[in-house]
Amino acid sequence: MKINKVCILGAGTLGTRIALQAALSGFQVTVYDINAEAFVSSKKVMSKILRMLTLSEDVIATIQFTTDAEEAVADADIISESVTEELPLKRQVWAQFSALAPAKTIFTTNTSYLLPSMLVDVVDRPSLFCAFHFHDVFTAKVVDIMPHAGTSEEVITLLEEFGRALRQVPVIVRKENPGYVFNFMLMAVIGAAGKLRTKEVASMEDIDKSWMVNFHMPMGPFGILDSIGLDTAWHVTHNLEDAGSQAFAALLKTYVDAGKLGEKTGEGFYKYPAPAFKEPDFLT
Amino acid sequence: MKINKVCILGAGTLGTRIALQAALSGFQVTVYDINAEAFVSSKKVMSKILRMLTLSEDVIATIQFTTDAEEAVADADIISESVTEELPLKRQVWAQFSALAPAKTIFTTNTSYLLPSMLVDVVDRPSLFCAFHFHDVFTAKVVDIMPHAGTSEEVITLLEEFGRALRQVPVIVRKENPGYVFNFMLMAVIGAAGKLRTKEVASMEDIDKSWMVNFHMPMGPFGILDSIGLDTAWHVTHNLEDAGSQAFAALLKTYVDAGKLGEKTGEGFYKYPAPAFKEPDFLT
């Protein structure tokens, strides 16, 4: 089978980016959301990305936006679902689209931390269901392909090809793993940085400097946390049971309670838009 | 007090690089080793680095090399010790130089994983003793300053200034921590990568791709392991008690037993000098 028509569920940050990349890659794209207002900001983000990439904005007009679920999925070869990261909501959406989608449609979820096996029992076509997880689409071009035990090998191969068609590097996650591959490693880094901080081994700045200088990277773990969002970081860390994670979760909670969620609120571990780690004398 | 004369103990990889950077930074440098043959390879490495940096090799002639311990430490303001990473040997060296060095000499150890408190009881001047740990000196310009409980604040401040004079970014490690700051985080990444591999979640190549693409880095955890040396990695991992580390240590042991120690032996996880991860089509 060949993928031609792509249906995106959820016009948020990732849904918007996947839709745009699919349209740019020559696929026919429909974006579905329950809220029509989401389409306005989605199109604005698309314009911004296209200007940054110095590409024509004409491609946006080729994308269909609809709040009509039946229309959205009509004749779709694949669904990429990026609705809010809540298990009951994702289960409801997959039950709904199981009833509406043509038999041929491949179902993929872009979940960050849930597993396809937590959703598959509401899906009417388990062998066509797989996690297909994007990072940033345009700057971090990795797509994780994580099957559940019943996903067919043909679907995995097809998603690998589709991932490459979307200009991503496909990574096969052979066994279900929370955080896939990269986020699993990133959480380990963040956990270690959190321990260094909560045990007062080193200052946040010195921890970030060590990472930035040794790895020649533009930010360290605390800068990365600010860009992820401290609410998200708290949510993930809080659910880990070891004492180190709990201590760091408690620290993150003080920021979350103070409304300091990172870059998006103007303050987290650093202050934005001009955080200290971007200053020229930071690495001295 | 002002640092002028620097005494380097051990003409190995790091001793050589620290000596060269100190000489380039205008300090008077003496390199001590028990083995005069080490000086031949040390000077070759210095020449190679200077050619890479397109700097004159004349600076090498300003460095004194000696197998005479008393001569090496005469009038030294600071000792930087980079002898083999074995506790009994380091203890013996520090007892020896406690007896030989002038009262003013600051004592620093460049140990990778030992702690200054494991050595301080043989030192005759605990308040002048501190870990002062380099990474690569020329490409990874971080120096960790890790005091034991009795190191004086003046010494910490002086080492911070001396680190900057050596063109490094000083990082203060306020509490003793094996691996300091960066290596502690790096071990967390490597531990996570090891788990993904031993649990067969993803292939080595896919794990490295995830890291390289998301972080825009030239190698991933397994490439990094090959450059560290799988014998060193085994040694560190083997000493960790959790089941995940033990499983990864067992895997590393199969490479070590086969003589595959990484880049230095021509093969580790990858084959050198042209490892797969450097090929243009690796990230596709």
Interface residues (C-beta under 8 A of the other chain):
Chain A: H135 A140 K141 V142 D144 R164 V169 V171 I172 V173 R174 K175 N177 Y180 V181 F182 F184 M185 L186 M187 A188 V189 G191 A192 A193 K195 L196 K199 E200 V201 A202 S203 D206 I207 K209 S210 W211 V213 N214 F215 M217 P221 L283 T284
Chain B: H135 A140 K141 V142 D144 R164 V169 V171 I172 V173 R174 K175 N177 Y180 V181 F182 F184 M185 L186 M187 A188 V189 G191 A192 A193 K195 L196 K199 E200 V201 A202 S203 D206 I207 K209 S210 W211 V213 N214 F215 M217 P221 L283 T284
